[in-house]
Amino acid sequence: MLFPVIRNNNRNWLDTAFNDFFDTDWMPRTATTAPAVNVKESDKAFTMEVAAPGLKKESCKVNINNEGNLVVKIENKNEHENQSPEGEAEKFHYVRREFTYTNYEQTYILPEEVDTEHISAKVEDGILTIELPKLAPEPEKKMDRVIDIA
């Protein structure tokens, strides 16, 4: 079983300073949460699926830290430039502009049977999939043997 470590760096910029101003019927505040994570186990591996809709693989980083824990980082910055049909910037002032910045980091304690040298990851159809193969079981050593008497 994978266990998340308490270290979780989800940052919602200006989360409390502007709540009263932006959280109104005219300007509702959007809810942000950590991505959903599914963990599956088979005889040969654990598979983590992290919801990452709209993200590219360049936005995701997966590594093993010095303590041997799995670290999943997702960072996405999405800004939209308003352009006129001729390609020049339009002249206006913002009443409200939405751009997103997502920064998520979660550390997971790996089970001892995970082969950390062969972990792989991919992003496909909005899901970051991390394959955590299990170590091959060591063959049982036979304890029965004959001891020569000198």
N, C-alpha and C positions, 0 to 999 in steps of 0.2 A: 504494500500500500504506500502511496506517495503522501507525504505530509507537508502542507505548506508551513513555512517559517513565518513568524509574525511580521517580519520585515516586508512591508507592502507600501510602495511609493506611488499611490494614485494621487495625482495632483489635479485639482480643479481650480484653475486660476481665478482669483478674486471671488472665492466661493462665498465668503460671509460678508464682505464689505458692501456688496451691491444687491444682496438678497431682497431687501425691502423695495428697492427701486425697480428691479427687473422682474420680480415674481408677482406680476399683476395679470389681470385678464387681457390687457392690451399687449403686454410684453411678458409672456410666461417664460419662466426659467426652465431650461431643458434638464432632465435628470440624466446623470452620468453614473455608470456603474463599472465595476471591473468586468472583464470579459468572462463569459461562462466557460467552464473547463469540464470536459468529460475525461474519465480515465477508465480504460478497458484493460483487462488482464487475460492473457492466454498462457498456455504452457511455455511458450518461448519468449514472450515479451509483454511489457506494459505499453499501451498506446495512449498518449495524451492528445486531446483535441481541444484547441483553444479558439474560441470564436474571434475572428479577426476580419469582419466584413469590410470589403473595400480596400484592405491594406495590401501592399506589395511586399515581397520578401525582403526588400531593402529596409522596411520599417520594423522588422522583427529580428531579434538577436537571441540566441540560445547558447548558453555556455555552462561549463562546470566550474564552480569557483574553487578557491584554495581548500575549502573544507569538504569538497567532494559533493556539494549540493548542486542541483539543477537550477539555473537562473534563467527566467523568461522575461525578456524586455520587449515592449512594443512602444514605439514612438512614432507618432504621425502628426504632421503639421500640414494643414490644408487651408490655403488662402486663395480666395477668388479675386482676380482682378477684373474690374468692369471696363470693358473696351467698347468704344464706339464702332460702328460698322467699318469705318475707314482705318481702324487699328489704333487710333489715338485715344488717350485716356479721356473719359467723359468729365465734364466740369460739374460737380455737385458736392453736396455735403451729406454725410451719413446721418440718418435718423436712427438707424440700427443696422449693424453689419455683423454677420455671423461668420466666423471662421473657427476652425477647431484646432485644438492642440491636445493630443492624447499622449499621456506618459504613464505607462503601466509597467511595474516591475514586481515580480513575485519569485521568491526562492522556495524550492521544494527539497525536502530531505528525501534522498533516494533510498530504496530498500537495498540491503547488502548484496542481493543477488543480481543487481543491474550491472551489465557490462558497460562501464562508462567509456571505454575506448571505441565502442561501435554505435553510439547514439547518433541518430540521423533526424533531420527535420525538413519539412517542405510546407509551402503555402499553396493551397489550391482551393478554388471555389469559396473563398472567404474563411477558410479554416487552416490554422497553423497546426500541423500534425507532427508530433514528436514521437519517434519510435525508440523505445528503451528496451533493447534486447536483454534477456536474462543470461547469466553465465551458465555455461554447460555444467551439469552436475558432475562432480568428481566420482569416478568409479569407486565402489566400496572396496576397501582393502580387506583381504582375508586375514583373519587373526590366527587361523589354525596352521601351525607349522611344527616341524620336528626339530628338536634341539639336540645336537650331538653332545654326548657326555664324554668328557676327556678322562 
